[in-house]
Amino acid sequence: MSSSTRQLERLLALIPYLQAHSYIPVAELAAEFDVPKKLISEEILLLTMTGTRARHEEMIDLDWDAFDNGFAHISNADFLGRPLRLTVLEGASLMAALGVLSQLAGSEYQELIDRVSAKIHSALSSANDSGIDIHVSGPRADVNDAVNAALATGRQLRITYATDHSDAASERTIDPSNLTVERGHVYLTAYCHQAENQRIFRLDRVLQAEVLDTPITHEPDDGDLEIFNFGQNGSIATLDVDKQARWIVEPCQTTVISEDTGGTRRVTVHAIDEEWLTRLIMLGGPHIRVVEPNHMAERVRAEAVAALNAYDIS
């Protein structure tokens, strides 16, 4: 868990705790939350910038005289005791998120998720009672259980992983850190001991997963990896894509340069590597043509010739 996540959890717990314990010594508060006194003091000050709106009268108030003498007391924080009022859009967003969570969480959390979903659903307007159907390309049940167990216990995973740009599956030992849902797929961020760096794995491509007894040895980085940002490790090509082949490149990181009257688009496509990009281009057949770089055009041409020669049985 990142330091920012731990701080948010502590701040959310700190407000009701201070409401229930008026003028508590700051040193005692630090001991209760198991953090240094300096850190808890900074977080108490942070609460004074919290409220329902960015106006002084609607922000949490701190008794500064008491604070200067080593005691903590807040007021004007009663808004946290009010029932949460959701708009239909906010409720629908929560229902969608719970739908995704239901497909990813371990079986021990399903009852809790179902109860929360039922409460939010009943609170939404009956005029918007059509329901929300969420579909996520998730992992196999045994892989999902192993990943959740490893995340919960801080242990390493041994996985067998198949990428979409290679016909081979590889076995890796990883230190899992967190799950992300993006574009209908579930991704696991982890430190890969084979690559000796942080990597992102699409869970529906994990063929097997085994929780090891070994604890993780690499804590997650504070900065999040961008799933579809390939940076200097990726490949870029300029392509002419006919209208009937747009569906092939649209899910990629694509920039449209121009479009002619017949619907053919000139685009730049960013991909994880040249092998993956070559397969993508060949999928379009004559409807995707490489403009540049030249070596990519030659590679696609050579792959196409080799594929055609494979059919020659004479």
NUTOR-701688 format. One record per residue (C-alpha): x, y, z; residue number from 0; residue in one letter. Coordinates in Angstrom, 1 decimal. Each point is the difference from the previous one (the first is absolute). Layout:
! NUTOR-701688
<pt <X,Y,Z>,NUM,'a'>;
...
***
This chain:
! NUTOR-701688
<pt <0.0,0.0,0.0>,0,'m'>;
<pt <1.4,3.4,-1.0>,1,'s'>;
<pt <0.8,2.7,2.7>,2,'s'>;
<pt <-2.7,2.3,-1.5>,3,'s'>;
<pt <-2.6,-2.7,0.3>,4,'t'>;
<pt <0.9,-0.7,3.7>,5,'r'>;
<pt <-0.1,3.7,0.7>,6,'q'>;
<pt <-3.5,0.3,-1.5>,7,'l'>;
<pt <-1.3,-2.9,2.1>,8,'e'>;
<pt <1.6,1.6,3.1>,9,'r'>;
<pt <-1.6,3.4,-0.7>,10,'l'>;
<pt <-3.4,-1.6,-0.5>,11,'l'>;
<pt <0.3,-1.8,3.3>,12,'a'>;
<pt <1.5,3.1,1.8>,13,'l'>;
<pt <-3.0,2.2,-0.4>,14,'i'>;
<pt <-2.6,-2.2,1.8>,15,'p'>;
<pt <2.7,-0.9,2.6>,16,'y'>;
<pt <0.6,3.6,0.8>,17,'l'>;
<pt <-3.7,0.7,0.2>,18,'q'>;
<pt <-0.3,-2.8,2.6>,19,'a'>;
<pt <3.1,1.0,2.0>,20,'h'>;
<pt <0.0,3.7,0.7>,21,'s'>;
<pt <3.3,1.7,1.0>,22,'y'>;
<pt <2.0,-3.2,-0.3>,23,'i'>;
<pt <3.7,0.4,0.4>,24,'p'>;
<pt <1.7,0.0,-3.4>,25,'v'>;
<pt <2.7,-2.4,1.4>,26,'a'>;
<pt <-2.8,-2.5,1.0>,27,'e'>;
<pt <-1.7,0.4,-3.4>,28,'l'>;
<pt <3.3,-0.8,-1.7>,29,'a'>;
<pt <0.4,-3.1,2.1>,30,'a'>;
<pt <-3.6,-1.1,-0.8>,31,'e'>;
<pt <0.6,0.3,-3.7>,32,'f'>;
<pt <3.5,-1.5,0.3>,33,'d'>;
<pt <1.7,3.0,-1.8>,34,'v'>;
<pt <2.6,2.6,1.1>,35,'p'>;
<pt <-1.4,3.0,1.8>,36,'k'>;
<pt <1.4,2.3,-2.7>,37,'k'>;
<pt <-2.0,-1.8,-2.7>,38,'l'>;
<pt <-3.3,-0.1,1.9>,39,'i'>;
<pt <0.5,3.8,0.7>,40,'s'>;
<pt <0.4,0.7,-3.7>,41,'e'>;
<pt <-3.1,-2.1,-0.8>,42,'e'>;
<pt <-2.1,1.9,2.6>,43,'i'>;
<pt <1.0,3.2,-1.7>,44,'l'>;
<pt <-1.0,-1.5,-3.3>,45,'l'>;
<pt <-3.5,-0.6,1.4>,46,'l'>;
<pt <-0.4,3.8,0.2>,47,'t'>;
<pt <0.0,0.1,-3.8>,48,'m'>;
<pt <-2.8,-2.5,-0.1>,49,'t'>;
<pt <-3.7,0.7,-0.3>,50,'g'>;
<pt <-3.1,-0.1,-2.2>,51,'t'>;
<pt <1.0,3.1,-1.9>,52,'r'>;
<pt <3.0,2.2,-0.4>,53,'a'>;
<pt <-1.3,2.7,2.4>,54,'r'>;
<pt <1.3,0.6,3.5>,55,'h'>;
<pt <-3.4,-0.5,1.7>,56,'e'>;
<pt <-0.4,-3.4,-1.6>,57,'e'>;
<pt <3.5,-1.3,0.8>,58,'m'>;
<pt <1.0,-2.1,3.1>,59,'i'>;
<pt <1.0,2.3,2.8>,60,'d'>;
<pt <2.9,-0.7,2.4>,61,'l'>;
<pt <0.4,1.4,3.5>,62,'d'>;
<pt <3.4,1.7,-0.6>,63,'w'>;
<pt <0.7,0.9,3.6>,64,'d'>;
<pt <-0.5,-3.6,1.1>,65,'a'>;
<pt <2.1,-1.2,-2.9>,66,'f'>;
<pt <2.9,2.3,0.9>,67,'d'>;
<pt <-0.1,-1.6,3.5>,68,'n'>;
<pt <0.1,-3.6,-1.4>,69,'g'>;
<pt <-3.7,-0.8,-0.1>,70,'f'>;
<pt <-2.3,-0.7,-3.0>,71,'a'>;
<pt <-3.6,1.1,-0.3>,72,'h'>;
<pt <-2.0,0.6,-3.2>,73,'i'>;
<pt <-3.5,1.3,-0.7>,74,'s'>;
<pt <-2.2,0.8,-3.0>,75,'n'>;
<pt <0.5,-3.6,-1.2>,76,'a'>;
<pt <-3.6,-1.2,0.6>,77,'d'>;
<pt <-0.5,-0.3,-3.7>,78,'f'>;
<pt <1.7,-3.4,0.2>,79,'l'>;
<pt <-2.9,-1.2,2.2>,80,'g'>;
<pt <-2.6,0.8,-2.6>,81,'r'>;
<pt <-1.4,-2.7,-2.3>,82,'p'>;
<pt <1.8,0.0,-3.3>,83,'l'>;
<pt <-2.2,1.4,-2.8>,84,'r'>;
<pt <0.8,-1.3,-3.4>,85,'l'>;
<pt <-1.2,1.3,-3.3>,86,'t'>;
<pt <-1.2,-2.6,-2.5>,87,'v'>;
<pt <3.2,0.4,-2.0>,88,'l'>;
<pt <2.1,-0.5,3.2>,89,'e'>;
<pt <-2.1,-3.0,0.9>,90,'g'>;
<pt <0.3,-1.5,-3.4>,91,'a'>;
<pt <3.8,0.5,0.0>,92,'s'>;
<pt <0.2,-1.8,3.4>,93,'l'>;
<pt <-2.1,-2.9,-1.3>,94,'m'>;
<pt <2.3,-0.3,-3.0>,95,'a'>;
<pt <3.0,-0.1,2.2>,96,'a'>;
<pt <-1.5,-2.6,2.2>,97,'l'>;
<pt <-0.9,-2.1,-3.0>,98,'g'>;
<pt <3.6,0.0,-1.0>,99,'v'>;
<pt <1.2,-0.7,3.6>,100,'l'>;
<pt <-2.5,-2.9,0.2>,101,'s'>;
<pt <1.7,-1.7,-2.9>,102,'q'>;
<pt <3.5,0.5,1.4>,103,'l'>;
<pt <-0.3,-0.4,3.8>,104,'a'>;
<pt <0.5,-3.2,1.8>,105,'g'>;
<pt <-3.1,-2.1,1.0>,106,'s'>;
<pt <0.3,1.1,3.6>,107,'e'>;
<pt <-1.0,3.6,-1.0>,108,'y'>;
<pt <-2.9,-0.9,-2.3>,109,'q'>;
<pt <-2.7,0.2,2.7>,110,'e'>;
<pt <1.2,3.4,1.1>,111,'l'>;
<pt <0.1,1.3,-3.5>,112,'i'>;
<pt <-3.5,-1.3,-0.7>,113,'d'>;
<pt <-1.3,1.7,3.2>,114,'r'>;
<pt <1.5,3.4,-0.9>,115,'v'>;
<pt <-1.2,-0.3,-3.6>,116,'s'>;
<pt <-3.6,-0.8,1.1>,117,'a'>;
<pt <0.0,3.0,2.3>,118,'k'>;
<pt <1.2,2.4,-2.7>,119,'i'>;
<pt <-2.3,-1.5,-2.5>,120,'h'>;
<pt <-3.0,0.5,2.3>,121,'s'>;
<pt <1.0,3.6,0.6>,122,'a'>;
<pt <0.1,0.9,-3.7>,123,'l'>;
<pt <-3.1,1.4,-1.6>,124,'s'>;
<pt <-2.5,-2.5,-1.3>,125,'s'>;
<pt <0.0,1.9,-3.2>,126,'a'>;
<pt <3.5,-1.2,-0.6>,127,'n'>;
<pt <-0.6,-3.6,0.9>,128,'d'>;
<pt <1.1,-1.6,-3.2>,129,'s'>;
<pt <3.2,-1.4,1.7>,130,'g'>;
<pt <3.6,0.1,-1.0>,131,'i'>;
<pt <1.7,-3.0,-1.6>,132,'d'>;
<pt <3.8,0.0,0.3>,133,'i'>;
<pt <2.2,-2.3,-2.1>,134,'h'>;
<pt <3.7,-0.2,0.8>,135,'v'>;
<pt <2.4,-2.4,-1.7>,136,'s'>;
<pt <1.2,-1.5,3.2>,137,'g'>;
<pt <2.3,-2.8,1.0>,138,'p'>;
<pt <-0.8,-3.6,0.7>,139,'r'>;
<pt <-1.4,-0.6,3.5>,140,'a'>;
<pt <3.1,-1.8,1.2>,141,'d'>;
<pt <2.3,2.7,-1.3>,142,'v'>;
<pt <-2.2,2.7,1.6>,143,'n'>;
<pt <0.0,-1.7,3.4>,144,'d'>;
<pt <3.8,-0.4,-0.2>,145,'a'>;
<pt <0.5,3.6,-0.9>,146,'v'>;
<pt <-2.3,1.2,2.8>,147,'n'>;
<pt <1.7,-2.3,2.5>,148,'a'>;
<pt <3.5,1.3,-0.9>,149,'a'>;
<pt <-1.1,3.6,0.2>,150,'l'>;
<pt <-1.7,-0.5,3.4>,151,'a'>;
<pt <3.0,-1.8,1.5>,152,'t'>;
<pt <2.9,1.8,-1.7>,153,'g'>;
<pt <1.4,-3.1,-1.6>,154,'r'>;
<pt <1.6,-0.6,-3.4>,155,'q'>;
<pt <-1.8,-1.7,-2.9>,156,'l'>;
<pt <1.3,-2.4,-2.6>,157,'r'>;
<pt <-1.9,0.4,-3.2>,158,'i'>;
<pt <-0.1,-1.4,-3.4>,159,'t'>;
<pt <-0.7,2.9,-2.4>,160,'y'>;
<pt <-0.9,0.1,-3.7>,161,'a'>;
<pt <0.4,3.3,-1.9>,162,'t'>;
<pt <-2.0,0.9,-3.1>,163,'d'>;
<pt <3.2,0.7,-2.0>,164,'h'>;
<pt <1.6,-3.4,0.6>,165,'s'>;
<pt <-1.1,-3.6,-0.4>,166,'d'>;
<pt <2.0,-1.0,3.0>,167,'a'>;
<pt <-0.9,0.1,3.7>,168,'a'>;
<pt <2.5,0.9,2.6>,169,'s'>;
<pt <0.3,-0.8,3.7>,170,'e'>;
<pt <0.7,3.0,2.2>,171,'r'>;
<pt <0.3,0.7,3.7>,172,'t'>;
<pt <-1.6,3.3,0.9>,173,'i'>;
<pt <-0.7,2.3,3.0>,174,'d'>;
<pt <-3.6,1.1,-0.5>,175,'p'>;
<pt <-1.0,3.5,1.1>,176,'s'>;
<pt <-3.5,1.0,-1.3>,177,'n'>;
<pt <-2.8,-0.7,-2.5>,178,'l'>;
<pt <-1.3,2.4,-2.6>,179,'t'>;
<pt <-3.0,-0.2,-2.4>,180,'v'>;
<pt <0.5,1.7,-3.3>,181,'e'>;
<pt <-2.0,-0.3,-3.3>,182,'r'>;
<pt <-1.8,-3.1,1.2>,183,'g'>;
<pt <3.1,-1.9,1.1>,184,'h'>;
<pt <1.6,-0.7,3.4>,185,'v'>;
<pt <3.7,0.8,0.4>,186,'y'>;
<pt <2.4,-0.9,2.8>,187,'l'>;
<pt <2.9,2.3,0.8>,188,'t'>;
<pt <2.9,-1.9,1.4>,189,'a'>;
<pt <3.8,-0.1,0.3>,190,'y'>;
<pt <1.2,-2.7,-2.4>,191,'c'>;
<pt <3.2,-1.8,1.2>,192,'h'>;
<pt <0.7,-1.2,-3.6>,193,'q'>;
<pt <-0.1,3.6,-1.4>,194,'a'>;
<pt <1.4,1.5,3.2>,195,'e'>;
<pt <-2.5,2.8,-0.3>,196,'n'>;
<pt <-3.7,1.0,0.5>,197,'q'>;
<pt <-2.3,-1.6,-2.6>,198,'r'>;
<pt <-3.7,-0.1,-0.7>,199,'i'>;
<pt <-1.7,-3.4,-0.7>,200,'f'>;
<pt <-3.4,-0.5,-1.5>,201,'r'>;
<pt <-1.7,-2.5,2.2>,202,'l'>;
<pt <-2.0,-1.9,-2.6>,203,'d'>;
<pt <3.4,-0.9,-1.5>,204,'r'>;
<pt <1.3,-1.6,3.2>,205,'v'>;
<pt <-0.3,-3.7,-0.7>,206,'l'>;
<pt <1.0,-1.2,3.5>,207,'q'>;
<pt <0.7,1.8,3.3>,208,'a'>;
<pt <1.5,-1.5,3.2>,209,'e'>;
<pt <0.4,1.9,3.3>,210,'v'>;
<pt <3.6,-0.6,1.4>,211,'l'>;
<pt <1.0,0.0,3.6>,212,'d'>;
<pt <2.6,2.7,-0.8>,213,'t'>;
<pt <-1.0,3.6,1.0>,214,'p'>;
<pt <0.3,2.7,-2.6>,215,'i'>;
<pt <3.4,1.7,-0.1>,216,'t'>;
<pt <-0.9,3.1,-2.0>,217,'h'>;
<pt <-2.6,2.5,1.2>,218,'e'>;
<pt <-2.1,1.7,-2.7>,219,'p'>;
<pt <1.2,3.3,-1.4>,220,'d'>;
<pt <-1.8,3.1,1.0>,221,'d'>;
<pt <-0.5,0.9,-3.7>,222,'g'>;
<pt <-2.6,-2.0,-1.9>,223,'d'>;
<pt <1.0,-1.6,-3.3>,224,'l'>;
<pt <-2.2,1.0,-2.9>,225,'e'>;
<pt <-1.4,-3.1,-1.6>,226,'i'>;
<pt <-0.3,1.4,-3.6>,227,'f'>;
<pt <3.1,2.3,0.1>,228,'n'>;
<pt <2.9,-1.9,-1.5>,229,'f'>;
<pt <2.5,2.8,0.2>,230,'g'>;
<pt <3.5,-0.6,-1.4>,231,'q'>;
<pt <-0.5,-3.8,0.2>,232,'n'>;
<pt <-2.8,0.0,-2.6>,233,'g'>;
<pt <-0.2,0.2,-3.8>,234,'s'>;
<pt <-1.7,2.6,-2.1>,235,'i'>;
<pt <-1.1,-0.3,-3.6>,236,'a'>;
<pt <-2.0,2.2,-2.4>,237,'t'>;
<pt <-2.7,-2.0,-1.8>,238,'l'>;
<pt <-2.7,0.5,-2.6>,239,'d'>;
<pt <-3.1,-1.7,1.3>,240,'v'>;
<pt <-3.0,-0.6,-2.2>,241,'d'>;
<pt <-3.5,0.5,1.5>,242,'k'>;
<pt <-0.7,-3.7,0.4>,243,'q'>;
<pt <3.2,-0.6,2.0>,244,'a'>;
<pt <-0.4,2.9,2.5>,245,'r'>;
<pt <-1.2,-2.4,2.7>,246,'w'>;
<pt <3.4,-1.7,0.0>,247,'i'>;
<pt <1.9,3.1,1.0>,248,'v'>;
<pt <-2.6,2.0,2.0>,249,'e'>;
<pt <0.7,-1.8,3.3>,250,'p'>;
<pt <3.6,1.0,-0.3>,251,'c'>;
<pt <1.8,3.2,1.0>,252,'q'>;
<pt <-0.8,1.7,-3.3>,253,'t'>;
<pt <0.2,3.6,-1.4>,254,'t'>;
<pt <-1.9,0.9,-3.2>,255,'v'>;
<pt <2.1,2.1,-2.4>,256,'i'>;
<pt <-2.4,0.3,-2.9>,257,'s'>;
<pt <-3.0,-1.6,-1.7>,258,'e'>;
<pt <-0.8,-0.1,-3.7>,259,'d'>;
<pt <-3.4,0.1,-1.7>,260,'t'>;
<pt <-0.1,-3.8,-0.2>,261,'g'>;
<pt <0.3,-0.4,3.8>,262,'g'>;
<pt <3.6,-1.1,0.0>,263,'t'>;
<pt <1.9,1.4,3.0>,264,'r'>;
<pt <3.6,0.7,0.4>,265,'r'>;
<pt <0.9,-0.7,3.6>,266,'v'>;
<pt <2.9,-0.5,2.4>,267,'t'>;
<pt <-0.3,-3.1,2.1>,268,'v'>;
<pt <2.0,-0.6,3.3>,269,'h'>;
<pt <0.5,-3.6,0.9>,270,'a'>;
<pt <1.9,-2.0,2.5>,271,'i'>;
<pt <2.6,-1.3,-2.5>,272,'d'>;
<pt <0.6,-0.7,-3.7>,273,'e'>;
<pt <-1.1,-3.6,0.1>,274,'e'>;
<pt <-3.4,0.9,1.5>,275,'w'>;
<pt <-0.4,2.9,-2.5>,276,'l'>;
<pt <0.9,-2.3,-2.9>,277,'t'>;
<pt <-2.7,-2.4,0.9>,278,'r'>;
<pt <-2.5,2.8,0.4>,279,'l'>;
<pt <0.8,1.3,-3.5>,280,'i'>;
<pt <-0.2,-3.4,-1.6>,281,'m'>;
<pt <-3.4,-0.5,1.6>,282,'l'>;
<pt <-1.3,2.8,-2.3>,283,'g'>;
<pt <1.2,-1.7,-3.2>,284,'g'>;
<pt <-0.1,2.5,-2.9>,285,'p'>;
<pt <-2.0,2.5,2.0>,286,'h'>;
<pt <3.0,1.1,2.2>,287,'i'>;
<pt <3.1,1.3,-1.7>,288,'r'>;
<pt <3.3,1.1,1.6>,289,'v'>;
<pt <1.0,3.6,-0.9>,290,'v'>;
<pt <3.1,0.1,2.3>,291,'e'>;
<pt <2.4,-1.1,1.3>,292,'p'>;
<pt <1.4,-1.9,-3.0>,293,'n'>;
<pt <1.4,-2.9,2.0>,294,'h'>;
<pt <-3.5,-0.6,1.4>,295,'m'>;
<pt <-1.4,-0.2,-3.5>,296,'a'>;
<pt <2.7,-2.5,-1.0>,297,'e'>;
<pt <-0.6,-2.1,3.1>,298,'r'>;
<pt <-3.8,-0.2,-0.7>,299,'v'>;
<pt <0.7,-0.9,-3.7>,300,'r'>;
<pt <2.4,-2.7,1.0>,301,'a'>;
<pt <-2.4,-1.5,2.6>,302,'e'>;
<pt <-2.8,0.1,-2.6>,303,'a'>;
<pt <2.2,-1.8,-2.6>,304,'v'>;
<pt <1.0,-2.7,2.6>,305,'a'>;
<pt <-3.7,-0.5,0.9>,306,'a'>;
<pt <-0.9,-0.5,-3.6>,307,'l'>;
<pt <2.9,-2.4,-0.6>,308,'n'>;
<pt <-1.2,-2.1,2.9>,309,'a'>;
<pt <-3.1,-0.8,-2.1>,310,'y'>;
<pt <2.2,-1.2,-2.9>,311,'d'>;
<pt <-0.1,-3.8,0.2>,312,'i'>;
<pt <1.6,-0.7,-3.4>,313,'s'>;
***
